[in-house]
Amino acid sequence: MPDNSSASDSSSAIETFNSIDSLAYANGKTELSATLKQEFADFQVDEQLGFKPTEKGEHLYLRIEKTDQSTVDVAKRLSEISGVHGSEIGYSGMKDRRAQTRQWFSIKLPPSRDGELAALESESLHILESHRNSRKLKIGSHRSNHFRVVLRDCNGAPEEFEERLRQIERTGVPNYFGSQRFGRQLSNLTQVQAWMSAELDPTAAAVNSQAIPKQRFKRSMLFSAARSYLFNQLLSKRLELGSWNRYVTGDVLNLDGTERCFALQQGLEWDETLQRRLQQFDIHITGPLPGEIDSKDKYVSYGEAADIEDAVCKEFSTLMAGLKHFGLKAARRPLRFRPIDLCWEWRQSESESAGTSSTYPSSERPEGSADLILDFSLGKGAYATSLLRELCVTKEHA
């Protein structure tokens, strides 16, 4: 994906950002609706590690259940209790705050001090397991996340909910980054644009000095927001063009369940075998996580695919120039995902059942207002909120 933008052009660009609602849908925007997260236990996440701890080493692994706590909050609490610097505390992924989640943390701590961490226990935090390991837990070390989601007071015909769920199983879900990446009212995007504008225009740096984040974590979060937003815009464009799940010349492909990519050499044609693998979800079309392209990178889009990517990225020249200014390396991300072992059942709404919790298979749905309980797993990096977006409009309980 060649780049024709320049720092001088980008520093004066005026860019506006659109909300998640403006992104294209795979099967059209739904008129179905439901209430999400009326209770914390309505959104449960269980992180699955991609390896087994060695049971020896200087790092203590903790599987922690948290309720209404962010991942960063728990890491800070571990640091406060132990006196261990935050850089010695690891986790594999950020998990929702307004939810009940189980995830892994690591802390560099001598075995003789393990007992001190009992002070972490509270009504909202529980240590479920502990193991020793030789290495710190790194971002992206988990294999998948298992979800149990309760959608309350579903508004719409049950048959329509189930048909959309079956459509999700058949065609997959656009692999959008969730809104939590961008902060309240897209604040992370406005911050990163102000920061990059200041960096790219030295005359404005003094005026915008407060826009420059000092903390490494904050800088990383803003970089992520910029790349995620650009990816979402590209994916939305591919949906509009009808090619989010269809090969166009020059596409880079991903092997399902891995970070491995490949591309057809120029001159080679797409064939029936590759088409079948695409239809069977063995391979996926990818989009860019923009940055500076390494000269050794073998898997760079070209032709029609590159033209689409370039057209989208040129609309956000400040972000593009800023990412390259800071030396972030370009990467690729699949444009779709498919939930693993998706199943569902209906439950009579508590507003009509006086608090009872009987559940029903889809063939025996209760009459009147009903709650829909979803159970599924997603590979790392995929957002449950992107799946729910294709199913219904969700209204979060205040």
C-alpha positions in Angstrom: 0.0 0.0 0.0 2.1 3.0 -1.2 1.9 6.3 0.6 1.8 9.7 -1.1 1.0 11.8 2.0 3.5 14.3 3.5 3.9 15.8 7.0 3.5 19.3 5.6 0.2 18.4 4.0 -1.1 16.5 7.0 -0.3 19.1 9.6 -2.9 21.5 8.2 -5.6 18.9 7.4 -8.9 19.2 9.1 -10.2 15.7 9.8 -13.6 14.7 11.4 -14.3 11.4 13.0 -17.5 9.4 12.7 -19.1 7.2 15.3 -19.4 3.4 15.2 -23.0 3.8 14.1 -21.9 5.2 10.7 -20.0 2.0 9.8 -21.6 -0.3 7.2 -23.3 -3.5 8.1 -22.9 -7.0 6.6 -26.7 -7.6 6.5 -28.2 -4.2 6.7 -28.9 -2.3 9.9 -31.4 -4.2 12.1 -34.5 -2.8 13.6 -34.3 -5.4 16.4 -33.3 -4.1 19.9 -32.6 -5.3 23.4 -31.1 -4.0 26.7 -27.5 -4.9 27.4 -25.7 -5.0 30.7 -28.7 -4.4 32.9 -26.6 -6.4 35.5 -22.8 -6.9 35.4 -23.4 -10.7 35.2 -25.3 -10.1 31.9 -22.0 -9.7 30.1 -19.5 -12.5 31.2 -16.1 -13.0 29.6 -13.7 -15.9 30.4 -10.2 -15.5 28.9 -8.6 -18.7 27.7 -4.8 -18.8 27.7 -3.0 -20.1 24.6 -0.5 -22.1 26.7 0.0 -23.8 30.1 2.1 -22.2 32.8 5.4 -24.0 33.5 4.6 -24.1 37.3 8.0 -22.8 38.0 9.7 -19.4 37.6 9.7 -15.9 39.0 6.3 -14.8 37.7 3.1 -15.6 39.5 0.1 -16.1 37.2 -3.3 -15.2 38.7 -6.7 -16.0 37.2 -8.8 -13.2 38.6 -12.6 -12.6 38.4 -13.5 -9.0 38.4 -16.8 -7.2 38.4 -17.2 -3.5 37.4 -13.4 -3.1 37.3 -11.2 -2.3 34.4 -8.1 -4.4 33.6 -5.9 -1.4 34.3 -7.6 -0.9 37.7 -6.7 -4.5 38.7 -3.1 -4.1 37.6 -2.8 -0.9 39.6 -4.3 -2.7 42.7 -1.8 -5.5 42.3 1.0 -3.0 42.2 -0.3 -1.2 45.3 -0.6 -4.3 47.4 2.7 -5.8 46.4 4.8 -2.7 45.9 5.9 -4.2 42.6 6.3 -1.7 39.8 3.6 -1.7 37.1 6.1 -2.7 34.4 6.5 -6.0 36.2 2.7 -6.8 36.0 1.4 -8.3 32.8 -1.9 -9.2 31.2 -2.9 -10.6 27.9 -5.8 -8.3 26.9 -8.1 -5.5 28.0 -11.4 -6.7 29.3 -14.7 -4.8 29.7 -15.2 -2.8 32.9 -18.9 -2.9 33.1 -19.1 -6.7 33.1 -18.1 -9.8 35.0 -14.9 -11.1 33.6 -12.2 -13.7 34.3 -8.8 -13.0 33.0 -5.1 -13.7 33.7 -2.5 -11.4 35.2 1.2 -12.0 36.0 3.3 -10.4 38.6 7.0 -10.8 39.3 7.0 -11.9 42.9 9.1 -14.3 45.0 7.1 -17.4 46.1 7.6 -16.4 49.8 5.4 -13.4 49.2 2.5 -15.1 47.4 0.3 -14.9 50.5 0.3 -11.1 50.5 -1.9 -11.0 47.4 -4.9 -12.3 49.5 -5.4 -8.6 50.2 -6.7 -8.3 46.7 -9.9 -10.2 47.5 -13.0 -8.1 47.8 -16.6 -8.2 46.7 -15.6 -7.2 43.1 -12.2 -9.1 42.9 -11.5 -12.8 43.5 -8.4 -14.9 42.8 -9.6 -18.1 41.1 -6.3 -19.8 40.3 -2.6 -19.2 40.7 0.4 -20.8 38.9 4.1 -20.1 38.5 5.6 -19.4 35.1 9.1 -18.5 33.8 8.0 -15.5 31.7 5.8 -12.4 32.1 2.4 -12.5 30.5 2.4 -10.5 27.3 -0.3 -8.8 25.3 -2.0 -11.2 23.0 -0.9 -14.4 24.8 -4.5 -15.7 25.1 -6.1 -18.0 22.6 -9.7 -16.9 22.8 -12.5 -15.5 25.0 -15.6 -17.3 26.0 -18.8 -15.1 26.3 -22.1 -15.5 27.9 -24.3 -12.5 27.1 -27.9 -11.8 28.3 -30.0 -9.6 26.1 -33.0 -8.5 28.1 -36.5 -7.5 26.9 -35.8 -8.2 23.3 -37.9 -6.1 21.0 -38.7 -7.8 17.7 -39.9 -11.2 16.5 -37.9 -14.1 17.9 -37.7 -15.6 14.5 -35.9 -12.5 13.2 -33.4 -12.7 16.0 -32.7 -16.3 15.2 -32.4 -15.7 11.5 -29.8 -13.0 12.0 -27.9 -15.4 14.3 -27.9 -18.1 11.7 -26.8 -15.5 9.1 -23.9 -14.6 11.4 -23.0 -18.3 11.6 -23.1 -18.5 7.8 -21.3 -15.4 6.6 -19.4 -14.2 9.7 -19.1 -10.8 11.2 -17.2 -7.6 10.1 -14.1 -7.6 12.3 -14.6 -4.0 13.6 -12.7 -2.7 16.6 -15.2 -1.9 19.3 -16.1 1.6 20.4 -14.2 1.2 23.7 -11.0 1.7 21.6 -12.0 5.3 20.9 -13.0 6.7 24.3 -16.1 8.6 25.3 -17.4 10.7 22.4 -14.3 9.6 20.4 -12.0 11.5 22.8 -9.0 9.3 22.0 -9.2 10.2 18.4 -9.4 14.0 19.0 -6.5 13.7 21.4 -4.3 11.7 19.0 -5.0 14.1 16.1 -4.1 17.1 18.3 -0.9 15.3 19.4 0.2 14.4 15.9 -0.6 17.8 14.5 1.6 19.3 17.2 4.4 16.8 16.4 4.2 17.4 12.7 4.2 21.2 12.9 7.0 22.5 15.1 5.5 26.0 15.1 2.3 24.7 16.7 4.1 22.4 19.2 4.4 25.1 21.9 0.8 26.1 21.6 -0.4 22.5 21.7 2.1 21.2 24.3 -0.6 19.9 26.5 -1.8 17.7 23.7 1.4 15.7 23.9 0.9 12.7 26.2 3.7 12.0 28.6 2.8 8.5 29.8 3.9 5.5 27.7 0.6 3.7 28.2 -1.4 6.7 27.1 0.7 7.1 24.0 0.3 3.5 23.1 -3.5 3.7 23.7 -3.7 6.7 21.3 -1.6 5.0 18.6 -4.0 2.0 18.9 -7.0 4.3 18.5 -5.7 5.9 15.3 -4.8 2.6 13.7 -8.1 1.0 14.8 -10.2 3.8 13.4 -8.4 3.7 10.0 -9.0 -0.1 9.8 -12.6 0.3 10.6 -13.1 2.9 7.9 -11.4 0.6 5.3 -13.5 -2.3 6.4 -16.7 -0.2 6.1 -15.6 0.8 2.6 -15.1 -2.9 1.6 -18.6 -3.7 2.9 -20.0 -0.9 0.8 -18.2 -2.2 -2.2 -19.4 -5.8 -1.5 -15.8 -7.1 -1.2 -15.3 -7.5 2.5 -15.5 -11.3 2.0 -14.6 -11.4 -1.7 -11.1 -11.4 -3.2 -10.0 -8.4 -5.3 -6.6 -8.2 -7.1 -3.8 -7.5 -4.7 -5.5 -8.6 -1.4 -3.3 -10.0 1.4 -4.8 -13.1 3.0 -4.8 -14.5 6.5 -4.8 -18.1 7.7 -7.6 -18.6 10.1 -6.7 -18.7 13.8 -3.1 -17.5 13.1 -1.2 -14.3 12.5 0.3 -15.8 9.3 -0.4 -14.0 6.0 0.2 -14.7 2.4 -0.5 -13.0 -1.0 -0.7 -14.1 -4.6 2.3 -13.0 -6.6 1.5 -10.5 -9.3 0.4 -12.3 -12.4 -1.1 -15.3 -10.5 -4.9 -15.7 -10.7 -7.4 -16.5 -7.9 -8.6 -20.1 -8.4 -11.4 -22.4 -7.3 -9.3 -23.9 -4.5 -8.7 -20.5 -2.9 -12.3 -19.6 -3.3 -13.4 -22.7 -1.5 -11.0 -22.0 1.3 -12.4 -18.5 1.6 -16.0 -19.7 1.7 -15.0 -22.3 4.4 -13.4 -19.7 6.6 -10.0 -21.3 6.3 -8.6 -18.0 4.9 -9.7 -14.4 5.2 -9.2 -11.1 3.4 -7.2 -8.6 5.4 -7.1 -4.9 5.8 -4.2 -2.6 7.0 -3.3 -1.5 10.5 -1.5 1.5 9.0 2.1 2.5 9.7 5.5 2.4 8.0 5.8 -0.6 5.7 9.0 -2.6 6.3 11.1 -3.0 3.2 11.3 -6.7 4.1 7.5 -7.2 4.3 6.5 -9.7 1.7 2.8 -9.2 2.2 1.9 -5.8 0.9 -1.3 -5.1 -1.0 -1.2 -4.0 -4.6 -3.6 -3.3 -7.5 -7.3 -2.9 -6.8 -6.9 -3.7 -3.0 -4.2 -1.1 -2.6 -6.2 1.5 -4.5 -9.1 1.0 -2.1 -6.8 1.2 1.0 -5.0 4.3 -0.3 -8.3 6.2 -1.0 -9.5 5.7 2.5 -6.2 6.5 4.2 -5.7 9.7 2.3 -8.9 11.1 3.9 -7.0 11.0 7.2 -3.5 12.3 6.3 -2.7 13.6 9.7 -3.1 10.2 11.3 -1.2 8.5 8.5 1.7 10.9 8.6 1.8 10.8 12.4 1.9 7.0 12.6 4.9 7.0 10.2 6.5 9.9 11.9 6.6 7.8 15.1 7.8 4.7 13.3 4.9 2.4 13.9 5.1 -0.6 11.6 2.2 -1.5 9.4 0.4 -4.8 10.1 -2.6 -6.7 8.8 -5.9 -7.8 10.4 -8.7 -10.1 9.0 -11.8 -8.3 7.8 -14.1 -10.8 9.3 -14.5 -13.4 12.1 -16.9 -16.2 12.8 -18.1 -17.0 16.4 -17.1 -20.4 17.7 -19.8 -22.8 19.1 -22.5 -20.1 18.9 -25.7 -21.2 20.7 -28.7 -19.5 22.2 -31.8 -20.0 24.4 -34.8 -17.9 25.4 -35.9 -17.0 28.9 -39.1 -15.3 30.0 -38.3 -11.7 30.9 -38.0 -11.2 34.6 -40.3 -8.2 34.3 -43.1 -10.7 33.4 -42.0 -13.7 35.4 -41.7 -12.3 38.9 -37.9 -13.1 38.9 -38.1 -16.7 37.7 -35.3 -17.8 35.4 -36.7 -20.7 33.4 -35.0 -21.1 30.0 -36.4 -22.5 26.8 -34.9 -23.9 23.6 -35.6 -22.0 20.4 -38.5 -24.3 19.6 -40.3 -23.5 22.9 -39.9 -19.8 23.2 -41.9 -18.1 26.0 -44.8 -15.8 25.1 -44.5 -12.1 25.7 -41.3 -10.2 26.5 -38.3 -12.4 26.5 -34.5 -12.4 27.2 -32.1 -14.0 24.8 -29.0 -15.7 26.2 -26.1 -16.1 23.9 -23.1 -18.4 24.4 -20.1 -18.3 22.1 -16.3 -17.9 21.9 -14.2 -15.5 19.8 -10.6 -15.6 18.8 -8.3 -13.0 20.3 -8.8 -9.5 18.9 -12.4 -10.0 18.0 -15.1 -7.9 19.7 -18.4 -9.3 21.0 -19.9 -5.9 20.6 -19.2 -6.2 16.8 -21.2 -9.4 16.8 -24.1 -7.9 18.8 -24.1 -4.9 16.4 -25.0 -7.2 13.5 -27.8 -8.8 15.6 -29.7 -5.9 17.2 -29.5 -2.4 18.5 -28.3 -2.6 22.1 -29.2 -0.1 24.8 -26.9 -0.2 27.8 -28.6 0.0 31.1 -27.6 3.2 33.0 
